Amino acid sequence: MSQTVLIVEDDPRIARWVQVYFERAGFAAEVAHDGVAGLARARELSPDLIILDLMLPRLDGVEVCRTLRRESDVPIIMLTAREAHTERVIGLESGADDYIVKPFDPGELIARADAVLRRVKGRVQQVLTGGHIDLNETTGSVTIDGEPVSLSRRQVALLATFMRHPNQVLTRDQIIALTFDDGFHGFDRAIDSQITRLRKQIARDGRQPIQTVYGAGYKFVVEDA
């Protein structure tokens, strides 16, 4: 049975061009031409992959991606004409699995799609647990005391780093290396603002598992350790 790809692209020419190449590659391909229609069709279709333009009428690609990511772990590849690094970061932080800039080679897009689908197929569900927090690394979902919490993709990655190293002091450089590899383009103090935002999201009833170790870095303290 062929895999299904949903292409959400407002330019009919590009949408049809991408659809044809995916069909030639053996996919069943459908098209939506704006963000609202794309979101509705994704919910109806439950596709194996979504190709999502960043700039869409009615609802932009970032909001579509964020909404879908709260509902499912469907692989998403962002398409955009924008080449600025900040736009790429926004796309990835919203939950996209990959990013490709127009104009692009159709063969590269198909190869990227195959690679993303292989990664998804090879995932083994793993849940990290630390105190009152559970983090599903497969879906990127987080619950605190059993209640779901909405975190950005970057915040989930950051929390996962802390949860893999409970009660261990991590320096800023270690946190950046363990979390972002080469994907963090900033100086070491920039990680402080990321951690501050994460701490606000996961604090409950005076409990704050991410503690500052002055002069050293940060530590994720597990209550029942």
C-alpha positions in Angstrom: 0.0 0.0 0.0 1.4 3.4 -1.0 2.1 6.1 1.5 0.1 9.3 1.4 1.5 12.8 1.2 -0.5 15.9 1.7 0.9 19.0 0.0 -0.2 22.3 1.4 0.9 25.0 -1.1 -0.9 28.1 -2.3 0.8 28.3 -5.6 -1.2 25.9 -7.9 1.7 25.4 -10.3 4.2 24.5 -7.6 1.6 22.3 -5.8 0.9 20.4 -9.0 4.6 20.0 -9.8 5.3 18.6 -6.3 2.3 16.3 -6.5 3.4 14.9 -9.8 6.9 14.1 -8.6 5.5 12.4 -5.4 3.1 10.3 -7.5 6.0 9.3 -9.8 7.9 8.2 -6.7 5.0 5.9 -5.7 3.1 8.1 -3.2 -0.6 8.9 -3.2 -0.6 12.7 -3.2 -3.3 15.2 -2.3 -3.2 19.0 -2.3 -4.7 21.8 -0.2 -4.1 25.5 -1.2 -4.4 27.4 2.1 -3.7 26.8 5.8 -7.2 26.3 7.0 -8.0 23.7 4.2 -4.6 22.0 4.8 -5.3 21.6 8.5 -8.8 20.2 7.9 -7.5 17.8 5.2 -4.6 16.6 7.5 -7.1 15.8 10.2 -9.4 13.9 7.7 -6.7 12.2 5.8 -4.1 11.3 8.5 -1.3 11.3 5.9 2.1 9.7 6.3 3.8 12.9 5.4 3.0 16.6 5.0 4.8 19.1 2.7 3.9 22.5 4.1 4.5 25.9 2.7 5.5 28.5 5.3 3.6 31.4 3.7 -0.1 30.4 3.3 -3.3 32.4 3.1 -5.9 32.2 5.9 -3.5 30.4 8.3 0.2 30.5 7.9 2.4 27.4 7.8 3.9 28.0 11.3 0.5 28.0 12.9 -0.6 24.9 10.9 2.5 23.1 12.0 2.2 24.0 15.6 -1.5 22.9 15.7 -0.7 19.6 14.0 2.2 18.9 16.3 0.0 19.2 19.3 -2.3 16.6 17.7 0.1 14.1 16.1 3.6 13.3 15.2 3.1 13.2 11.5 6.4 14.1 9.7 6.4 17.6 8.3 8.7 19.2 5.7 8.5 23.0 5.4 8.8 24.7 2.0 9.6 28.3 1.8 11.1 30.9 -0.5 12.7 32.6 2.5 16.4 32.0 3.0 16.9 33.8 6.3 18.3 31.7 9.1 15.6 33.0 11.5 12.8 31.7 9.3 14.4 28.3 9.2 14.6 28.3 13.0 11.0 29.4 13.4 9.9 26.6 11.1 11.9 23.9 13.0 10.8 25.3 16.4 7.2 25.0 15.3 7.7 21.3 14.9 8.8 20.7 11.4 11.1 17.7 10.8 13.0 19.2 7.9 13.2 22.4 5.9 13.8 23.0 2.2 14.2 26.4 0.4 12.6 27.3 -2.9 13.6 26.8 -5.6 14.5 23.2 -5.0 15.3 20.1 -7.0 12.4 17.7 -6.9 14.8 14.8 -6.5 16.1 16.4 -3.3 12.6 16.8 -1.9 11.8 13.2 -2.5 15.1 12.1 -1.0 14.4 14.3 2.1 10.9 12.8 2.3 12.2 9.3 2.2 14.8 10.1 4.9 12.3 11.7 7.2 9.9 8.7 6.8 12.8 6.2 7.5 13.6 8.1 10.7 10.0 8.0 11.8 9.6 4.3 11.0 12.8 3.5 13.0 11.7 5.4 16.1 11.4 3.3 19.2 9.0 5.0 21.6 10.8 6.1 24.7 9.4 7.9 27.7 11.6 9.9 30.1 10.3 10.3 33.6 11.7 12.6 36.2 9.7 13.4 39.4 6.2 14.7 38.2 7.3 15.1 34.6 6.9 12.6 31.7 8.3 13.2 28.3 7.6 11.0 25.3 10.5 11.4 23.0 8.7 9.8 20.1 5.8 12.2 20.0 7.5 15.2 21.8 4.5 15.3 24.2 5.1 16.3 27.9 2.8 15.9 30.9 3.2 17.3 34.4 1.2 15.5 37.1 -0.6 13.8 34.2 -1.7 17.1 32.6 -0.4 17.9 29.1 1.9 20.9 28.7 2.5 22.7 25.4 6.2 23.2 24.7 8.1 24.2 21.6 10.3 21.6 19.9 13.4 23.4 21.2 12.0 23.4 24.8 11.2 19.7 24.5 14.8 19.0 23.4 16.1 21.1 26.2 14.0 19.3 28.8 15.0 15.9 27.4 18.6 16.8 27.9 18.0 17.7 31.6 15.9 14.6 32.2 18.6 12.3 30.7 21.1 13.7 33.2 19.2 13.9 36.5 20.9 15.5 39.5 24.0 16.3 37.3 25.4 19.8 37.0 25.6 20.8 33.3 27.5 23.8 32.1 26.0 26.0 29.4 28.4 24.6 26.8 27.4 21.0 27.8 23.7 21.8 27.5 24.2 23.4 24.0 26.3 20.4 22.8 23.9 17.8 24.2 20.7 19.5 23.0 21.4 21.3 19.7 24.6 19.9 18.2 25.3 22.4 15.5 21.7 23.8 15.5 22.2 26.5 18.1 23.6 29.7 16.7 24.2 32.0 19.6 26.6 32.6 22.5 26.5 30.6 25.7 24.5 33.1 27.7 21.7 32.9 25.1 20.9 29.5 26.5 19.9 31.2 29.8 16.8 32.8 28.2 15.9 29.4 26.7 16.1 27.8 30.1 14.2 30.6 31.8 11.3 30.2 29.4 11.3 26.4 30.0 11.4 26.8 33.7 8.3 29.0 33.6 6.5 26.3 31.6 7.3 23.4 33.9 7.1 25.0 37.4 4.1 23.7 39.5 3.1 24.7 43.0 6.5 26.0 43.9 8.3 23.0 42.5 11.1 23.9 40.1 13.2 20.9 39.0 15.7 22.9 36.9 17.9 24.6 39.5 20.6 27.1 38.9 24.0 26.1 40.3 25.7 29.5 40.6 29.1 29.7 38.9 28.6 26.2 37.3 25.4 25.8 35.3 22.1 24.1 35.9 20.9 20.9 37.4 17.7 18.9 37.0 16.7 17.7 40.5 14.5 14.6 40.7 12.3 14.8 43.7 12.3 11.1 44.5 16.1 10.6 44.0 
